[in-house]
């Protein structure tokens, strides 16, 4: 029997499932008592959000707390359990130093061949699909195809759920499902049954997730496909980003794929930036599904999460981004900075694997004038401008930050809005 989609009442929590002799981790819809559907209010008179947070379902992603997964023994002497990762990561430093003034550097950290023996962490994945009327047409069919591809790419040990949102929210399941043939088949039916229509409430839909993230050490990934145009409920870009980022507290990585006729790149880019995510945007409508799959495969195998970097002897307040994304197999983490008279760079990168702390320490040389690498300066300026935009959203706009963004745009020929 195919499971019925679960309509989430945004104004009342889900009722708990009835007591069973052998309670399952993720009960079927037949065994879940669901709150009555919300009263249908014409979207034209949808009220603004209340001043205090709305009581949202706390069981949307509820699962039993899993035991910590043991690290694999594929490395000699079970190296995966040791704290130091000095032999598992490679570092590349590229500099640009004009004839006058301070220099610029880019540090890239990526797993090496030895790290290829590490087992990626099992992950939890939430596919969030904007099914509002603004998404209909070729773009939505591309999103549908891409999301179906992500389902088929999930690995044994992963868990997943699917959420479609308009002004209301419909979920595949009240909890996270393990990857199994039957569960994937029901996910395919759910996605194939979606038809776009109505308006969009981005904040309330994602808030149902970030407020109910399960405990544990598993990486949690949200893959969000939307045009970023919220037309009911909370609509202010600053308020949406701040509210979701504060409630998320960097627990979930929010990866964003922006598609549609009119895309709010400002909102989607900064939402990903504030939540250790990657933002990608559709180009050719005919390649939307391929682009979504490429994004999902970049983040399919997390190996080190909750990264932080310390730079010894450098001007750390000029190193960006301030929040690093997680490290995935086949991927890399990059950050940019400036230097004056320093001849070398020392860095300490920390993170965790299945709740176990790891660290990586590196020292490398900074080269002299490198006039050919001017792109490093532009990338640093773009990263700094993005950080200033994020501060304006989080702390409130100041004329000083607005002028700093405009000056960066002028000096480095950036196409970045100042607010």
C-alpha positions, -999 to +999 in steps of 0.1 A: +000+000+000+014+034-009+017+058+020-005+089+020+013+122+020+011+138+055-003+173+055+014+192+083-007+215+104+016+245+110-004+257+140-005+225+160+019+197+167+014+162+154-003+138+178+019+110+190+014+076+174-007+051+194+011+026+217+021-005+198+033-038+212+065-034+192+069+003+184+088+008+151+114+035+145+092+051+118+056+041+120+035+038+089+007+063+081-019+037+091-005+037+127+000+075+131-027+097+145-025+129+125-038+162+137-069+174+118-061+193+086-059+230+091-088+252+081-083+263+045-079+300+044-080+318+011-045+328+002-056+363-007-064+370+030-036+350+046-027+368+078+008+380+085+029+358+109+023+363+146+049+382+166+059+352+186+072+319+171+044+296+158+041+263+176+053+239+149+053+201+148+081+186+169+078+151+155+084+158+118+119+144+120+118+125+153+137+093+154+152+073+181+187+085+191+211+061+173+241+047+190+274+062+178+287+045+148+321+030+151+347+042+127+359+017+101+390-004+105+401+001+069+431+022+078+462+007+095+457+004+133+422+019+129+437+053+121+402+068+117+399+069+155+430+089+161+426+126+167+453+139+143+445+140+106+478+154+095+484+127+070+449+126+056+445+161+041+465+180+015+469+218+014+473+241-016+483+277-011+480+302-039+490+338-034+487+371-052+509+400-042+508+432-062+540+452-065+527+475-037+505+468-008+495+437+011+492+403-005+463+379-008+462+341-003+438+313-009+441+281+011+425+249-002+422+218+020+411+185+005+412+148+014+441+129-001+444+093-013+449+080+022+417+097+033+400+078+005+401+047+028+379+065+054+343+055+055+320+084+049+295+092+077+259+080+074+238+111+069+202+124+073+188+141+042+157+163+039+146+171+003+126+204+004+107+211-028+090+244-036+057+233-051+041+267-054+026+281-086+057+301-095+077+269-100+054+253-126+065+243-161+099+230-174+118+241-143+096+221-120+098+190-141+136+193-140+135+196-102+112+166-100+137+145-122+167+158-101+151+149-068+142+114-081+179+110-090+189+121-055+166+094-040+183+067-061+218+080-050+211+076-013+234+051+004+226+022+028+228+037+063+214+071+052+179+083+063+156+106+045+124+125+043+107+147+016+089+179+022+069+199-004+058+234+005+034+260-007+015+281+019+012+248+037+036+219+041+031+183+029+056+156+041+063+121+029+065+108+065+064+122+101+099+108+107+132+099+089+130+067+069+160+044+064+171+038+029+152+006+018+136-004-015+100+001-002+108+035+013+125+047-018+096+036-040+071+055-018+094+086-020+093+082-058+055+081-058+054+111-035+076+132-058+058+121-090+025+131-074+034+167-068+017+194-088+028+230-084+002+256-074-006+283-049+017+306-029+049+301-010+059+303+027+096+295+029+102+303+065+074+283+081+081+253+059+118+251+068+111+260+104+092+228+108+125+210+101+152+230+119+131+231+151+128+193+152+163+181+141+171+147+157+199+145+183+230+126+175+263+129+156+250+123+121+254+151+095+220+165+086+217+179+050+188+200+037+187+202-001+163+231-009+150+237-044+131+270-048+130+304-064+133+320-030+102+341-035+081+339-003+046+353-011+027+346+022+038+347+058+072+360+065+085+377+034+113+400+044+146+386+032+165+397+063+139+383+087+137+349+069+175+344+069+180+355+105+151+335+119+161+302+101+198+307+109+192+314+146+169+284+149+192+261+130+223+270+149+245+254+122+231+219+131+219+213+095+238+222+063+213+240+040+223+235+004+203+256-020+194+252-057+178+283-071+155+279-101+125+296-116+117+326-138+126+352-111+151+339-084+159+357-052+196+350-053+202+374-025+181+354+000+192+320-012+229+328-014+230+343+021+208+315+035+234+289+023+263+311+035+249+315+070+242+277+073+274+261+060+258+253+027+265+255-011+243+277-033+238+268-070+216+285-095+199+272-127+212+282-160+197+263-189+162+251-179+168+219-197+198+210-175+181+217-141+180+180-132+216+175-140+226+206-120+206+194-090+223+160-091+257+175-094+251+196-063+238+166-043+267+144-053+292+171-042+278+167-006+269+129-008+298+117+014+306+138+045+339+129+061+346+159+085+320+182+099+317+213+121+350+228+108+368+257+124+402+272+114+428+291+135+455+311+116+486+317+137+502+351+133+478+362+105+452+389+104+423+365+112+396+392+109+405+395+072+401+357+065+368+346+050+344+328+051+339+330+089+317+299+088+333+270+070+312+243+052+317+206+060+343+186+042+330+160+017+348+132-001+360+146-035+355+181-023+375+208-007+373+237+018+386+270+007+392+303+026+409+336+017+430+361+036+456+388+034+492+390+045+519+417+049+554+408+058+547+372+068+568+345+051+547+315+061+513+305+072+503+282+101+468+269+104+450+245+126+418+230+112+394+212+137+363+192+131+346+160+142+338+125+129+309+107+145+313+129+175+350+124+178+372+155+176+398+157+149+425+182+141+449+190+112+479+212+116+498+227+087+526+252+081+535+264+046+554+292+028+539+324+013+555+334-019+566+368-030+549+390-057+526+369-079+510+393-104+494+365-124+470+354-097+449+385-096+418+364-093+427+356-057+423+392-048+389+394-065+377+362-047+389+376-013+370+408-019+339+389-029+341+367+002+346+398+024+316+416+008+294+386+014+304+386+050+295+423+053+261+416+037+256+388+062+265+411+091+240+437+078+213+411+078+222+397+113+231+429+131+213+456+112+226+478+084+252+504+091+264+531+068+300+520+074+294+484+061+273+497+032+301+520+021+327+492+026+307+469+003+304+497-023+342+503-021+350+466-026+326+465-056+344+495-071+380+484-065+375+448-075+347+452-101+322+431-082+286+428-091+273+426-055+244+447-041+253+468-011+221+459+008 
